[in-house]
Amino acid sequence: MGNTSREILLKRLREGLGSSELRREKGPAKAKFLDKAPWDNFKQAVEKHHAEFFLAADPDAVRDAIVQRALHGSIKWAALTAEPLIGELKLASALSEAGVKIVLPGPQAVTEAAESQMGVTCALAGFLDTGSLVVTAGPDRPRSFSLLPPLHVALLPGSRMLKNHLGLPGLIRSLGKTPSALHIITGSSSTADIELVKVHGVHGPVELFVLGLDWL
Amino acid sequence: MGFRERSAAAVCDSNAQAVFRKAAEQFKSEREKVFAALDDPEANRRKVAEIRRRSLANLPALLELLESKVIARGGQVHFAQTAGEANALVQDIARAHGVRKAVKGKSMVSEEIRLNKALMEADVDVVETDLGEYICQLAGELPSHMVAPAVHMSKEQVAQLFTEHLGEPLDFDIPGLTAIARKHLRKRFLEADMGITGVNVAIAESGTFMLVENEGNIRFSVTAPKVHVAIMTLEKVVATLEDAMSILWLLPRSAAGQDLSSYVSLLSGPRRQDETDGPEAFHLIILDNGRSLIMADPLLRDVFACIRCGACLNVCPVWQKAGGHAYGGVYSGPLGSLLTPILGLHPDGWELPFACTQCGACAEVCPAKLEQPKLLLELRRRAKGRSNPAMGLVPWAASKPQIWKQSLQLLRRLDPRLSRLARVPGLRSRLGIWTRARTMPGREKPFSDQWRKLRG
């Protein structure tokens, strides 16, 4: 069925549309990050989308902000990606000392992320215009960690700011290998499906907490 | 029951009228706000229009490139000529992977092919996960709006459904109702073996699929289940990531007045070997269902430049009065009036091109610069052979000024109040539509005389 249908369908299209030549302009092969992150504007854009922003001046400020958020939210389990930056910031030990149990990437990523109240990930980039974050899947960063816990904490280095999503193709090409999944996240999950009333927190995080890393 | 009867029922329903008006006004004003903030929205529309036409012109080559890239990334590609073939393919995939439970992200094409029914026949328990679609599934109804599928239902009706089907206490609080759906559907996501989604845009150069949403249900559907099946209609492909990003510039703005949706996912094949979540198998189904034949038609081909934002129906005066269900199928508004007849999606589909006032509001907001009124006129012309021959005389006479003038003179003399004309077999039903809620205008004097009098 499949192969025959393929041939019939493509033949019909070729006959109907005439011959065509596929011309593809090669886009940029690298990302054009902004020279300096305009944090005030980015904060405004993040907050417009029902998310919280905190600018951290150094690693201590990041640890404090996340631990405070965990204590404030009575977080018992936190899912942390194994990205190098998360390791360098020693977030696992800081949260453990505060009594939070840590989940790391493993074969049970989905079920463990579903039981966690907080997911901490790094962002590959941010979009200034919309306050968006880009996260990708990888062995050290499961898809579920930024999706299933009710609170998503995302770390964005200041050197990774793009003006808007039109800069994404260059960023993807600069990675060399296209990730299996890339997500642009703008605010928390939301719906207006009942009487067009906006509600935050549907199937994804109820809250999004973005930490700008000013020194990186 | 045809469009006339269904729309007549909607027009008489004051609650439905209030809901349609509110939906249209809200979507329209949100769209206007975000478009007003753009530097040059017209240039953005021209760009999207150019991308879509270029993509359609290169469709065979783009589909082949997409196919090769998806396979290179470890996915499987299937082509389906008909809805039946597409459903059989999904059933086969489900059997091969031992799928018992499936979750489905919002996908109009899966509604077009009636996939849920096919899956149930294959003993696969499938649940809609977009909140609006979930509500429609529980109610056993079709979606009524492209972006807000359950817009026709009140919170009281939703609460009643949740009580009946989910055993939840009656609660009219909207965040509370959303939390109930979250709780019940989370369990279904975690149990599901297969996630089914549509495709907003397919990117040929990288074998990537762009999916746009707000709820996170599509992300969940491609994160937890071991199999991901994406179903796309053949026209959804573009050449490059840049093309997809340009469409993304206008899609959420046009659809919901958002500068960007909560989640935009770019998916490229199944999970890699060393990844711990995401689907182990990825299947892409490319569906024709009559589209390749229309592609050969240089006039109607343009319908497929549509990016499915739904902006056209929010400004359509007919949709605002008739609502989505009156169109009888999955697509409503101007897009429904175009797609339903040409793809043969409903037995009364050829009525729909006449459900248009030719006001042009849809063309003004269309991000892909479709000329829906012109296309609908063309469909009316083609529908001529299918309509009452007596009605066919009207456009014939109108195209010949002398005959038209003499006919009206004769009519004024013989039947000045048009009362006899309304009784002529064949015209009765057509004129009856108008006279049901209106008085026949009467033509005792030529309109030119009346106009002179009115102007003083």
Interface residues (C-beta under 8 A of the other chain):
Chain A: M1 G2 N3 S5 R6 I8 L9 L10 R12 L13 R14 E15 G16 L17 S20 E21 L22 R24 E25 G27 H49 P105 G106 P107 A109 V110 T111 A113 A114 F127 D129 T130 S132 A137 G138 P139 P142 R143 S144 L147 L148 H165 L166 L168 P169 I172 R173 T178 P179 S180 A181 L182 H183 I184 I185 T186 G187 S188 S189 S190 T191 A192 D193 I194 E195 L196 V197 V199 G201 V202 H203 G204 P205
Chain B: K22 A23 Q26 L56 A57 N58 L59 P60 A61 L62 L63 E64 L65 R73 H78 F79 A80 Q81 E85 A88 L89 T129 D130 L131 G132 I135 A148 P149 A150 V151 M153 S154 K155 V158 I174 P175 L177 T178 A179 A181 R182 L185 R186 F189 L190 E205 S206 T208 N214 E215 G216 N217 R219 F220 V222 T223 A224 L234 A239 T240 L241 E242 M245 S246 L248 W249 A256 D259 L260 S261 S262 Y263 V264 S265 L266 L267 S268 G269 P270 R271 R272 D274 E275 T276 D277 G278 I286 D288 S292 L293 M295 A296 D297
